[in-house]
Amino acid sequence: MDKKGSLHPNHHISCVRALHHDICSHPPLIPGYGGGGGEFFGIASHGRSRMSMVFVLDMKLIPLTKLLGREYYQTPFGEKYLVLAPLVIHPLASMAKRLFSLGISSQGSRSRSRPMTSVLALTGYLTLFLFLPVHYLTHRVFPTLSTAPIHSFGPAELDYEFVKTGLRTWPFRSWFLYIGLVGCVALHSVEGISIISATKVGKAIVPKSKRKLVSLLVGIPALIGLFFISREAVWASTSSLEGYVAAFSEAPIFRR
């Protein structure tokens, strides 16, 4: 790191060299990437992970799944109004409701706001202030920087090789962030849908005693997909690897 606090260029080079050494030392465990064999189980879970789009497919078809859904949300209209707008409106509405409830309780009326220690609140705020910002910055914002060696990766260039690079170079940090994001979103979704159904129709879709189990079943296919992806060899070029490492390293959590 230089005097200004930025990462030295040799940092990126050393990361890429270490990644190449790791690839050579640990070949992919799944045979038949370019041919037959190597099937794994997953479910369509577009909102959490495109890796889980493969249900019972040959591993050679995995690169095609990165295109599923991309035409719907990575467009000037789709990304703004189908992805970012709901991600802004939902937490703002939730926080406004909490503030409104606090105002009512201060006047002596009973507050209907759930405690901050509830599963719904904890998973929501962890996602909003930790897991989602880091994920969005590292997977969407930083790769589009025009500085060397990133050179503005386009959406088509951010395929599974980008994900594999993160998992290979920073395994513990990457797995912590992916598991945290998938787990919090799954728990928050199941908890929220159950609360809404109990309020609107008088019966929760998922009983309280089974919500953690259902959340696990919802989130585990995406993590299984990530596990299989992480065991594959990285096929990106050296220049792309340098750019991927540099993009990840823009986030303080990925700096060595």
C-alpha positions as CSV (number, residue, x, y, z in Angstrom):
1,M,0.0,0.0,0.0
2,D,1.4,3.4,-1.0
3,K,1.6,6.6,1.0
4,K,-1.9,7.7,-0.2
5,G,-3.5,4.5,1.2
6,S,-4.2,3.0,-2.2
7,L,-3.2,-0.5,-3.1
8,H,0.1,-1.0,-4.8
9,P,-0.1,-2.5,-8.4
10,N,2.0,-5.4,-7.3
11,H,-0.9,-6.4,-5.0
12,H,-3.1,-7.3,-7.9
13,I,-0.3,-9.2,-9.7
14,S,0.5,-11.2,-6.6
15,C,-3.1,-12.1,-6.1
16,V,-3.4,-13.3,-9.7
17,R,-0.2,-15.4,-9.4
18,A,-1.5,-16.9,-6.2
19,L,-4.8,-17.7,-7.9
20,H,-3.1,-19.3,-10.9
21,H,-1.0,-21.4,-8.5
22,D,-4.2,-22.5,-6.6
23,I,-5.9,-23.4,-9.9
24,C,-2.9,-25.6,-10.9
25,S,-2.7,-27.2,-7.5
26,H,-6.5,-27.9,-7.2
27,P,-8.0,-29.0,-10.5
28,P,-11.8,-29.1,-10.8
29,L,-13.4,-31.9,-8.9
30,I,-16.4,-32.2,-11.3
31,P,-15.6,-34.2,-14.4
32,G,-17.0,-33.5,-17.8
33,Y,-17.2,-29.7,-17.7
34,G,-17.0,-29.5,-21.4
35,G,-18.5,-32.9,-22.1
36,G,-20.9,-35.2,-20.2
37,G,-21.5,-36.0,-16.5
38,G,-21.3,-33.8,-13.4
39,E,-25.0,-33.2,-12.7
40,F,-26.1,-31.4,-9.6
41,F,-29.3,-30.4,-7.9
42,G,-30.6,-26.8,-7.7
43,I,-33.8,-24.8,-8.1
44,A,-34.8,-21.6,-9.9
45,S,-34.1,-18.8,-7.4
46,H,-33.5,-15.8,-9.6
47,G,-33.7,-13.3,-6.8
48,R,-30.9,-14.9,-4.7
49,S,-28.5,-16.6,-7.1
50,R,-28.4,-17.5,-10.7
51,M,-26.3,-20.5,-9.8
52,S,-29.4,-22.2,-8.5
53,M,-31.1,-22.0,-11.9
54,V,-29.7,-25.4,-12.7
55,F,-32.0,-28.1,-11.4
56,V,-30.7,-31.3,-13.1
57,L,-28.4,-30.1,-15.8
58,D,-25.0,-31.1,-17.2
59,M,-22.2,-28.9,-15.9
60,K,-21.4,-27.8,-19.5
61,L,-24.7,-25.9,-19.5
62,I,-23.9,-23.8,-16.4
63,P,-22.4,-20.9,-18.3
64,L,-25.7,-20.5,-20.2
65,T,-27.6,-19.9,-16.9
66,K,-25.9,-16.6,-16.3
67,L,-28.1,-15.2,-19.1
68,L,-31.4,-16.2,-17.5
69,G,-33.1,-13.2,-16.1
70,R,-30.3,-10.8,-17.2
71,E,-32.4,-9.5,-20.1
72,Y,-35.1,-8.5,-17.6
73,Y,-33.1,-6.6,-15.0
74,Q,-29.8,-5.4,-16.5
75,T,-31.4,-2.8,-18.8
76,P,-31.8,1.0,-18.3
77,F,-35.4,0.4,-17.3
78,G,-35.2,-2.9,-15.6
79,E,-32.3,-2.2,-13.3
80,K,-33.7,1.1,-12.1
81,Y,-37.4,0.2,-11.7
82,L,-37.4,-3.6,-11.2
83,V,-34.3,-3.9,-8.9
84,L,-33.2,-0.7,-7.4
85,A,-36.6,1.0,-6.9
86,P,-38.0,-1.9,-4.8
87,L,-34.8,-2.2,-2.8
88,V,-35.2,1.5,-1.9
89,I,-39.0,1.7,-1.4
90,H,-39.2,-1.4,0.8
91,P,-36.7,-0.4,3.5
92,L,-37.9,3.3,3.4
93,A,-41.5,2.2,3.9
94,S,-40.4,-0.2,6.8
95,M,-38.4,2.5,8.6
96,A,-41.2,5.1,8.1
97,K,-43.7,2.6,9.6
98,R,-41.3,2.1,12.6
99,L,-40.9,5.8,13.1
100,F,-44.7,6.3,12.9
101,S,-45.2,3.5,15.4
102,L,-42.7,5.0,17.8
103,G,-44.6,8.3,17.5
104,I,-47.8,6.6,18.5
105,S,-46.2,4.8,21.4
106,S,-44.8,8.1,22.7
107,Q,-48.4,9.4,22.9
108,G,-49.4,6.5,25.1
109,S,-51.0,4.2,22.5
110,R,-49.8,0.7,21.9
111,S,-46.9,0.4,19.4
112,R,-47.3,-2.2,16.7
113,S,-43.7,-2.0,15.6
114,R,-41.7,-5.2,16.0
115,P,-38.6,-5.1,18.3
116,M,-35.2,-4.6,16.6
117,T,-34.2,-8.0,17.9
118,S,-36.9,-9.8,15.9
119,V,-35.8,-12.1,13.1
120,L,-37.6,-9.9,10.6
121,A,-35.8,-6.7,11.7
122,L,-32.4,-8.2,12.3
123,T,-32.2,-9.9,8.9
124,G,-33.6,-6.8,7.2
125,Y,-31.1,-4.4,8.6
126,L,-28.2,-6.8,8.2
127,T,-29.1,-7.1,4.6
128,L,-29.7,-3.4,4.1
129,F,-26.6,-2.1,5.8
130,L,-24.0,-4.9,5.4
131,F,-24.5,-7.7,2.9
132,L,-26.5,-6.0,0.1
133,P,-24.2,-2.9,-0.2
134,V,-21.0,-4.9,-0.2
135,H,-22.5,-7.3,-2.8
136,Y,-23.8,-4.6,-5.0
137,L,-20.6,-2.6,-4.9
138,T,-18.3,-5.5,-5.6
139,H,-20.5,-7.2,-8.3
140,R,-22.0,-4.2,-10.0
141,V,-20.3,-0.9,-9.3
142,F,-16.6,-1.5,-8.9
143,P,-16.3,-3.8,-12.0
144,T,-17.5,-0.8,-14.1
145,L,-14.7,1.5,-13.0
146,S,-12.6,2.7,-15.9
147,T,-9.3,2.6,-14.0
148,A,-6.6,0.0,-14.9
149,P,-6.6,-2.9,-14.7
150,I,-10.4,-3.0,-14.5
151,H,-11.2,-1.1,-17.6
152,S,-15.0,-1.1,-17.2
153,F,-16.1,-4.7,-17.4
154,G,-19.4,-5.1,-19.2
155,P,-22.3,-7.2,-17.8
156,A,-21.5,-10.0,-20.2
157,E,-17.9,-10.2,-18.9
158,L,-19.1,-10.6,-15.3
159,D,-19.9,-14.3,-15.5
160,Y,-19.1,-17.1,-13.2
161,E,-15.4,-16.6,-13.7
162,F,-15.8,-13.4,-11.7
163,V,-17.5,-15.3,-8.9
164,K,-14.9,-18.0,-8.9
165,T,-12.1,-15.5,-8.7
166,G,-13.6,-14.1,-5.5
167,L,-14.2,-17.5,-4.0
168,R,-10.7,-18.7,-4.8
169,T,-8.8,-15.5,-3.8
170,W,-10.8,-14.7,-0.6
171,P,-12.6,-17.9,0.3
172,F,-13.5,-17.1,3.9
173,R,-14.6,-13.6,3.3
174,S,-16.5,-14.5,0.1
175,W,-18.3,-17.4,1.7
176,F,-19.2,-15.3,4.8
177,L,-20.8,-12.6,2.5
178,Y,-22.6,-15.0,0.2
179,I,-24.0,-17.1,3.1
180,G,-24.9,-14.0,5.0
181,L,-26.7,-12.5,2.1
182,V,-28.6,-15.6,1.0
183,G,-29.4,-16.6,4.6
184,C,-30.7,-13.1,5.6
185,V,-32.8,-12.7,2.5
186,A,-34.3,-16.2,2.8
187,L,-35.1,-15.7,6.5
188,H,-36.5,-12.2,5.9
189,S,-38.6,-13.4,3.0
190,V,-40.1,-16.4,4.7
191,E,-40.7,-14.4,7.9
192,G,-42.2,-11.5,6.1
193,I,-44.5,-13.6,3.9
194,S,-45.7,-15.5,6.9
195,I,-46.5,-12.3,8.9
196,I,-48.3,-10.7,6.0
197,S,-50.4,-13.9,5.4
198,A,-51.2,-14.1,9.1
199,T,-52.3,-10.4,9.1
200,K,-54.3,-10.5,5.9
201,V,-55.9,-14.0,5.9
202,G,-55.6,-14.9,9.6
203,K,-53.2,-17.8,9.0
204,A,-49.4,-17.8,8.5
205,I,-48.3,-19.6,5.3
206,V,-45.4,-21.1,7.3
207,P,-45.8,-21.9,11.0
208,K,-43.3,-20.1,13.3
209,S,-41.7,-23.3,14.4
210,K,-40.9,-24.3,10.8
211,R,-39.7,-20.9,9.3
212,K,-36.0,-21.5,9.9
213,L,-36.2,-24.9,8.2
214,V,-38.1,-23.5,5.3
215,S,-35.6,-20.7,5.0
216,L,-32.8,-23.2,4.9
217,L,-34.6,-25.1,2.1
218,V,-35.1,-21.9,0.2
219,G,-31.5,-20.7,0.5
220,I,-29.5,-23.9,0.3
221,P,-29.8,-24.5,-3.4
222,A,-28.1,-21.2,-4.2
223,L,-25.2,-22.1,-1.8
224,I,-25.0,-25.6,-3.3
225,G,-24.6,-24.0,-6.7
226,L,-21.9,-21.7,-5.4
227,F,-20.1,-24.7,-3.9
228,F,-20.0,-26.5,-7.2
229,I,-19.0,-23.4,-9.0
230,S,-16.1,-22.8,-6.5
231,R,-14.7,-26.3,-7.2
232,E,-14.3,-25.6,-10.9
233,A,-11.2,-24.3,-12.6
234,V,-11.0,-20.6,-13.4
235,W,-10.9,-20.2,-17.2
236,A,-10.5,-16.4,-17.3
237,S,-7.5,-14.8,-19.0
238,T,-4.7,-13.3,-17.0
239,S,-5.8,-9.8,-17.9
240,S,-9.4,-10.5,-16.8
241,L,-8.2,-12.1,-13.6
242,E,-6.2,-8.9,-12.8
243,G,-9.3,-6.8,-13.4
244,Y,-11.4,-9.1,-11.3
245,V,-9.0,-9.0,-8.4
246,A,-8.7,-5.2,-8.7
247,A,-12.5,-4.8,-8.7
248,F,-12.9,-6.9,-5.6
249,S,-10.0,-5.1,-3.9
250,E,-11.8,-1.7,-4.2
251,A,-13.9,-2.9,-1.2
252,P,-12.0,-2.6,2.1
253,I,-13.2,-6.0,3.2
254,F,-11.3,-7.7,0.3
255,R,-8.1,-5.8,0.8
256,R,-5.2,-7.9,2.1
